[in-house]
Amino acid sequence: MSTDRRTGVGAASKAWRLLATVAVFGVVGPPVGGLATWVTMGASTLRSPIPFVTGSYGEGFVLALAAGLLVGIAALWFGSAPWPVPIVVVVVVNIAVLATTVVASPPDLVAAMIRVGRVFLPASLIATLTCWLLARPLLRFA
């Protein structure tokens, strides 16, 4: 096994840390995002967040995996992932997902993305920062 002389972290350890980071984001991110969506949408009149939390895996799983992978890669690249990294990642991933999933004609696309983004971006930000906090020990390679 090779060990990076600069960091003292082996390649296998880096791979496992990256996979563990993606797993944290994939498992924890969607329900946190679903709960945050329930709160931010004012859906608390439904009395239970369970439909939002269980449905969040369908809508947020790919988003969470992409965010986890990008945060993990950034940590590998920079040696760690400080707080601006998950913020930039969540904005980029949300724009990419919205650009590929929002169905609207070109003049209305930006307006539609802004309307949908107002609902999902705050929840994604809360979920990504929560996952980043949980995965911080895994994101230190320096």
ChimeraX attribute file (.defattr): number of C-alpha atoms within 10 A of each C-alpha:
attribute: neighborCount
match mode: 1-to-1
recipient: residues
	/A:1	6
	/A:2	9
	/A:3	13
	/A:4	12
	/A:5	8
	/A:6	8
	/A:7	11
	/A:8	11
	/A:9	15
	/A:10	14
	/A:11	13
	/A:12	12
	/A:13	14
	/A:14	20
	/A:15	13
	/A:16	12
	/A:17	20
	/A:18	23
	/A:19	16
	/A:20	18
	/A:21	27
	/A:22	24
	/A:23	18
	/A:24	20
	/A:25	30
	/A:26	23
	/A:27	15
	/A:28	19
	/A:29	31
	/A:30	30
	/A:31	22
	/A:32	23
	/A:33	29
	/A:34	26
	/A:35	22
	/A:36	22
	/A:37	25
	/A:38	23
	/A:39	15
	/A:40	15
	/A:41	13
	/A:42	9
	/A:43	13
	/A:44	12
	/A:45	9
	/A:46	10
	/A:47	8
	/A:48	12
	/A:49	19
	/A:50	14
	/A:51	12
	/A:52	21
	/A:53	19
	/A:54	14
	/A:55	15
	/A:56	19
	/A:57	20
	/A:58	11
	/A:59	14
	/A:60	21
	/A:61	20
	/A:62	16
	/A:63	23
	/A:64	28
	/A:65	20
	/A:66	19
	/A:67	31
	/A:68	29
	/A:69	21
	/A:70	22
	/A:71	29
	/A:72	31
	/A:73	17
	/A:74	18
	/A:75	22
	/A:76	19
	/A:77	12
	/A:78	14
	/A:79	15
	/A:80	20
	/A:81	22
	/A:82	16
	/A:83	12
	/A:84	9
	/A:85	18
	/A:86	24
	/A:87	18
	/A:88	14
	/A:89	20
	/A:90	26
	/A:91	17
	/A:92	14
	/A:93	19
	/A:94	21
	/A:95	16
	/A:96	12
	/A:97	14
	/A:98	19
	/A:99	15
	/A:100	9
	/A:101	10
	/A:102	13
	/A:103	12
	/A:104	13
	/A:105	9
	/A:106	9
	/A:107	8
	/A:108	10
	/A:109	15
	/A:110	15
	/A:111	12
	/A:112	18
	/A:113	19
	/A:114	14
	/A:115	11
	/A:116	14
	/A:117	17
	/A:118	13
	/A:119	15
	/A:120	20
	/A:121	19
	/A:122	17
	/A:123	24
	/A:124	28
	/A:125	21
	/A:126	19
	/A:127	26
	/A:128	27
	/A:129	20
	/A:130	18
	/A:131	26
	/A:132	27
	/A:133	13
	/A:134	15
	/A:135	23
	/A:136	16
	/A:137	12
	/A:138	21
	/A:139	26
	/A:140	19
	/A:141	21
	/A:142	14
